[in-house]
Amino acid sequence: MCVESDGCEIEGCSSSDEVHTLSRSMSTNLKSNPDLHPCKPGQKFRAALLRCRSPTAAAGILSFGNVLNYMDRYTVAGVLLDIQRHFSVSDSGAGLLQTVFICSFMVAAPIFGYLGDRFNRKVILSCGIFFWSAVTLLSSFITKEYYWLFVLSRGLVGIGESSYSSISPTIIGDLFTNNSRTIMLSVFYLAIPLGSGLGYILGSSAKDAAGDWHWALRVSPVLGMTAGALIFLFVPEPKRGSADQPGGRLRTRTSWVCDMKALGKNRSYVFSSLASSAVSFATGAFGIWIPQYLFRAQVVQKTAHSCTEQPCSSKDSLIFGAITCVTGLLGVVIGAATTRFCRQKTERADPLVCAVSMLGSAIFVCLIFVVAKMSIVGAYICIFIGETLLFLNWAITADILMYVVIPTRRATAVAFQSFTSHLLGDAGSPYLIGLISDALQESYATSVLWQFLSLGYALMLCPFVIVLGGMFFLITALFFLDDRDKAEKHTNQLSRPPSTVKVTK
């Protein structure tokens, strides 16, 4: 006899079957329980729905939602040239779109981290994804006189997407452990480059198909609302720390202030967050400006003409989007496989793999600006290798956090890491690059060559930041084992009976 958590019997089960509850605990000797009764039609549907909530299915749905998050974020970048022409804004004004988005994203992240450690996470996720989908759809109807309103709409979208990025990794962390968690987080974080690349492709393709860039903002909201419904119906709400301590029940008695103090003393967490900021700085700047930079390079080489009327050429956005998708897949797969192999050699494999990949990426990023003037194909090759190495560390960084932070603080840790990486990274990098480019163009504003060179000089800031991030990962490696052991010891303390739990600050 099989029984779901609402106490009704499910047809088709033998009397010798074990009893499984929604919390995955098992019980026996329930055959004689007088409270059991045949399922009503509505209860049968609910029981069938509950059986679909497997950890693998939940991770797949959450990964799908993450793809849509980043796809929506970079759809604007795919039609940025058209937006500049439509609203008549400069490079710095266009860069402001991403800056406002990221600023609202990072401000909201700690709030959602606090809520995610204390309230139902899947409800927060569903509401957040419905919110940004609605705002994105409405923003496509803003007229050219109200650019400030379009900028504001991107800020509101950032708030909605912040709820998702802050909370969803912690659900995966509570469903899986060890190498299984590494694999599932790798799939989840594959959504960052994959969604970013699809954003360029979606934006460019929708614009070309409709002959109007506004339609680029009307596709992802429909998919977003579908993902929100799937999350609400099929993603379970696991107990916090259930994967780390399957036989115990974690209890939390710490305040938000206490959690923040503990995270501030966690050296591996602090330095990996700073390294993540360097990655965000580079990817934020590249995501907005590389397609523009390559288009200007082709104008200099006289293989393309300057855009004087809409719709502008979307070829570079499509190619860059495709490269980002492929490099994201390769980077995450290679990163996970390399880390698993290196763990057999050293327990510090996670931060060391991240450090080496970032330092290698900086070399090829520098080469982009050397070869772009002479060969677009050569620039694309450097972008391919540089992005692959840069994307190696996305999932590994998240796994480092899961190792060194106790389960009851993970949502707060993810949220504050997101806040830090955006504050020091892509919150300002698109606007900063645009500002430097505008400043360099002042003397030769009408020169096509100088417009290309000025943007390239501004983007040269990125490889230096990437090197700095690699150094932060090397520092993380020094403290990783000590912080991991402290987290394991603290988790074991929290899983004891209440009378023996002692939470240290």
Summary of the structure (lengths in Angstrom):
residues: 505
radius of gyration: 24.3
end to end distance: 47.2
largest distance: 88.1
contacts: 1873
relative contact order: 0.14
helix: 74%
strand: 2%
